[in-house]
Every structure is written in C-alpha cells, then in structure tokens.
Amino acid sequence: MTFLDLAAQRYSLRKFSEKPVEKEKILKLLEAARLAPSAVNYQPCHFVVVTDEALRAKISEGYSREWFAKAPVVIVALGDHNASWKRRDGKDHTDVDVAIAVDHMTLAAVELGLGTCWVCAFDAAHVHHVLELPEHLEAIALLPLGYPLDGTPPVKKRKELDELVSWNGYNQA
C-alpha cells in the first residue's frame, strides 16, 4: 500500500468493534509516533495508553459522546511545554509536534486494519485532572482506537486541490 493509499483510506472511525486491540499493534502505532519529526528534534510528546475500562469511562466524561466511550483503547496525546521548541516570536510548537505524531499514528492504524478518530474538542482540564498530569504537560488530543464495527467507511468530502494551493504567492494561478 502506498502512502497516498493510506491517506485516502484513513477516515474518522466512530463505530468500534468490541474486539480488543492487540498490544503489539498498539506498540506499532506508538513506534510510528516516536519516528515522527518534531521542531529541532526536541520530541515534546508523551502518550498515555488507556485500556482500563474504568479509566476510559472517567476520560469519557470529558468528551461525552456515546461512540467515544465504546472505543477499547484511548491514546491521550500530551505535549510537554518544558521540552518544546519556541520560535523567536514566542510561538510554542508543542501542538504542531504532537499533531505530526498523532497523524503518524492515524495512518499506521489504517495499515494495521484499525481505525481512529482525532478528538480535540474535549475538556482538557478534566483529562488533566483525571490523569493527574504535572502542569507542564497538556492534553492535546484524544485518539480512540479500535477495529471498525463494519467495513463501510463514510464518503470523504475534500476540497479540490486548486482550492488549497497557490503557486508563487497567495491566490496566484
């Protein structure tokens, strides 16, 4: 499978099978994240893999969607603000670096026959409290993970390339 095949097949899975995810596959996803590039190679990411049902239920209180609670695994993607690169104007690249690593995991999931859904609209303070995180760590994204309940992915709606790309300046032909 080519990279573009992986990218085309990836979708936001919201219907998870009850089948448990093998630890070996979770480790492969985490290895994909570990290999992701980061600004100045600072690698300010940390991942909490939540397989415990009670802890997943507590985390789900910070994102109260029924489908989310049914995922057999949730990976909490954390950014370490003490370890991140900051641009001269002060921009902290933690979010960018974590996003790159999470994207590597979402694509690796496709290769492994798994599905994910990138969740950012959650109560980060709640997750921070539940996981008893130190102040310098921020929960950036939640990645529910599992096998698809059915094999019918939704139709993706994507803009045309010419809507996204300009050559030699903004809005240039």
N, C-alpha and C positions, 0 to 999 in steps of 0.2 A: 504494500500500500504506500502510495506517495504521500508527501506532506500535504499537498492540496487535497488528496482524497480524505485524509484525516480531518482537515479543516472543514471540508464540505460535509462530512458525516457527523461532526460534533453538533449536538443540539442540547438545549436545556431540558434535562430529564426531570419530570415531576411525577412519574408513576414508577415506583420502585417495587421490585420483586422482594419477597421475604428471604430469598436465598442469601446466606451470609457471604460476605466478600472475603476471599482468602487473604491471609496476612501477606503471602508472597506478592500478590497483586498490589496490595496497599504499599508495600515496600518499593515496588517498581514505580508507582506514582510518585512517592517521596524522592526516589532517586532522580526522576525527571525534574522535580522541583529543585533538587540540590544542584543539578547541572545547569540550571537557568543562569543567564548572565545577570549582573547587577552593576549599578554605578560604581566605578572604581574597584569592582570586585569585593565590595565590603560585605555582601551577603547578609543583609539585616533581617532575614526571615527566620521564623520558627513556626513549627506546625504541631498542633495538638490533635492527635487522632483519638476521636471519641467513639468507642464501640460499646461502652457500658450503657445499657438501656436507661437507667435512672439518670445518669448524667446527660444523655442525649435529650431526655424529657425536660430537664432543667434548662438546657440551652435552647430548646424549642420554645420556651416561654418568651424568649427574646425575639422570636420570629414565628408568630402563631399562625402557621399555615399547616393544614392537616397533612398535605403531601410531604412536607419537610420532616415532620415527626416520624414518618414511616421509613425514612432512609436508614439502612442498617449501620451506616458509618457517617460521621460528620468530621470533616477535617477543618479545624479552625486555623486560619492563616493569620499569623501575627507578624507585626512589624516592630523591629527594635529601633526606637528613635535614638538610642545611645550609639548604635552601630551603623547608622545610615549616613550616606554622603549628603552633604548640604552644598547647594550651589552658592556662588558668591552673593547672590541676592537673597539668600536665606532659604530658598526652596528646599524642602526636605524630600528626598526621593524615596522614602520608605514605601509609600503607596505604589509607586511605579515598579520598584523592585519586587514587591510582593505580588503585584499583578502579573508580572512576567512569569514568576514561579508558578502561580496558580494556573495560568494559561498552559504552561507545560504539563501540569497535571491533568487538565481537562482533555488535552489532546492524547496524552498517554492512556487515559481511561478509554477512549474510543478504540485504540489499538488492542486493549485488553478485554474488549467486549463489555465494558462498564459504562455507566452514564453518570453525569454530574449536572449540577445547576449552580451557577455562580450567584451567590446571595450576598448582597451588600446592604440591602435595606432592612437591617436588623438593629436591635437595641445593643449597641456595642458596650455601653456601660453595664448592662445586665450580664453579658457574656464575660466581661472583665471581672465582675464580682463573682460569678459562678466558678470561674476557673482560678480565682484568687491570684490574678496576674499582678506583677510589680508595675509601678507607674510608667516605666519607660517602654513597656510593651503595649501595643494597640492591636485589638482585633480588627483586621482589615476586611476579611471576607470569610464566609462560611461556605464550605463545599460539601453538600450532601453527596454521598457516593453509594452506588449500588448497581445491581443488574436491572435492566429495563423490564417492566412488567409485561409489556407487549413489544412486538418488533416493528411498530409503525411510528416512525419519527414524524413530527409535525413538519409541515411545509415551512421552510425558512423564507422570511421576507428580508431581502437585502437590497440596498441601493445599487444602482448601476455604477460601474467603475468611474464613468465620466462625471458622476455627481460627487465623487470623493477625491478626485485627483486633479491637480493643476500642474502645469509644466512651466518652469522658469518664472514663477510668481503666482500669487493667489488669483484665482479665476482667470488664468491665462489659458488659451487654447493649446 
